[in-house]
Amino acid sequence: MAKPSELQIDVLNMEPVKEAIEILHNLTKDERIPESVRNEYIGRFDAIVWEVATD
């Protein structure tokens, strides 16, 4: 079994991150993509466990 790993990313410029999130958001609203597929991706996104450093 693989050991858990940790990845930390310090973002100096949030604009590309914001743009990527906006693109992903638009994909979940794109009616050219079947609703079942969109819902699957929304479910996967919602299942992400977000952790925040508490310094």
Backbone bond lengths (Angstrom), bond angles and torsions (degrees), N, CA, C in turn:
res aa  C-N    CA-C-N  psi(-1)  N-CA   C-N-CA  omega(-1)  CA-C   N-CA-C  phi
1 M - - - 1.445 - - 1.529 108.94 -
2 A 1.309 116.24 136.05 1.462 121.06 -179.15 1.520 110.36 -71.38
3 K 1.325 115.35 143.94 1.464 120.33 176.98 1.520 109.10 -78.70
4 P 1.341 117.47 145.52 1.461 119.31 176.80 1.525 109.66 -64.28
5 S 1.294 115.68 147.05 1.457 119.93 177.88 1.520 109.09 -123.23
6 E 1.291 115.64 166.79 1.459 120.93 -178.82 1.513 108.54 -125.84
7 L 1.307 115.22 139.11 1.456 121.69 177.70 1.512 107.99 -129.23
8 Q 1.318 115.95 127.20 1.458 120.33 177.42 1.514 107.61 -122.31
9 I 1.321 115.46 131.34 1.457 121.10 -179.41 1.522 108.20 -124.92
10 D 1.304 116.03 124.14 1.461 120.99 173.79 1.518 107.38 -99.33
11 V 1.305 116.47 119.08 1.458 121.48 -175.87 1.523 108.69 -97.26
12 L 1.320 115.64 121.24 1.456 120.26 179.73 1.520 111.82 -86.68
13 N 1.329 115.70 -29.36 1.461 120.58 -178.51 1.526 107.28 -129.55
14 M 1.321 117.06 111.44 1.461 121.66 -176.26 1.523 112.92 -78.13
15 E 1.310 119.46 -14.82 1.462 121.20 -176.11 1.530 113.25 -58.02
16 P 1.347 119.65 -47.32 1.467 118.72 177.55 1.537 112.19 -62.39
17 V 1.323 117.18 -35.42 1.465 120.79 178.58 1.528 109.44 -66.10
18 K 1.323 116.51 -45.21 1.463 120.70 178.17 1.524 110.97 -60.45
19 E 1.327 116.43 -41.67 1.466 120.65 179.83 1.524 110.99 -64.23
20 A 1.342 116.87 -42.64 1.465 120.45 178.81 1.528 110.86 -62.78
21 I 1.327 116.74 -41.65 1.463 120.37 178.69 1.524 110.39 -65.17
22 E 1.321 117.57 -39.34 1.470 120.81 178.25 1.529 110.91 -63.28
23 I 1.328 116.69 -41.15 1.466 120.78 178.17 1.526 109.85 -62.32
24 L 1.328 117.15 -46.12 1.465 120.55 178.91 1.520 111.14 -62.32
25 H 1.322 116.70 -39.87 1.466 120.73 177.33 1.533 110.23 -61.43
26 N 1.326 116.49 -44.25 1.464 120.34 179.77 1.523 111.69 -63.31
27 L 1.333 117.39 -34.66 1.466 120.36 177.66 1.520 111.44 -62.07
28 T 1.335 116.96 -34.52 1.463 119.48 -179.43 1.525 111.84 -74.13
29 K 1.326 117.29 -13.53 1.461 121.20 179.73 1.533 112.67 -105.44
30 D 1.339 116.76 -6.91 1.464 121.74 -174.87 1.535 110.23 -72.03
31 E 1.311 116.88 111.60 1.465 121.31 -176.61 1.525 113.51 -73.41
32 R 1.329 117.88 -6.74 1.465 120.33 174.64 1.523 110.62 -74.99
33 I 1.342 116.05 -19.28 1.460 122.12 177.08 1.528 106.95 -93.92
34 P 1.335 118.23 129.91 1.469 119.53 -179.04 1.531 111.69 -54.26
35 E 1.327 114.90 141.61 1.468 120.56 -176.60 1.524 112.25 -57.94
36 S 1.316 117.12 -36.91 1.468 119.54 -179.54 1.528 111.17 -63.30
37 V 1.326 116.74 -37.68 1.465 121.01 178.44 1.524 109.45 -69.21
38 R 1.324 117.17 -44.63 1.471 120.65 178.34 1.521 110.27 -59.12
39 N 1.337 116.61 -44.19 1.466 120.36 -179.08 1.525 112.08 -64.83
40 E 1.335 116.13 -35.06 1.464 119.73 177.19 1.523 110.36 -61.75
41 Y 1.331 116.47 -45.99 1.465 119.77 179.44 1.523 111.70 -67.74
42 I 1.305 117.86 -37.11 1.469 120.79 176.85 1.528 109.11 -62.26
43 G 1.321 116.60 -42.73 1.460 120.59 178.16 1.514 112.42 -61.88
44 R 1.312 116.59 -41.38 1.471 120.51 178.27 1.518 110.73 -64.71
45 F 1.325 116.95 -40.28 1.465 120.83 178.64 1.524 109.91 -65.52
46 D 1.331 116.44 -44.46 1.464 120.81 -179.34 1.530 111.88 -63.51
47 A 1.329 117.88 -25.11 1.462 121.99 -178.20 1.527 113.14 -80.92
48 I 1.322 118.08 -8.63 1.464 121.07 179.68 1.520 108.74 -65.11
49 V 1.319 116.08 133.99 1.463 121.94 176.23 1.522 107.49 -94.96
50 W 1.313 115.42 110.71 1.464 121.09 -179.03 1.523 109.60 -92.06
51 E 1.303 116.39 131.02 1.450 121.52 176.77 1.518 108.64 -118.30
52 V 1.300 115.04 142.96 1.452 120.77 -178.42 1.516 108.19 -121.75
53 A 1.319 115.95 133.11 1.464 120.30 177.66 1.519 108.63 -67.99
54 T 1.318 115.30 138.20 1.454 120.76 178.38 1.521 108.69 -118.09
55 D 1.298 115.40 85.77 1.477 120.64 -179.91 1.502 110.96 -91.89
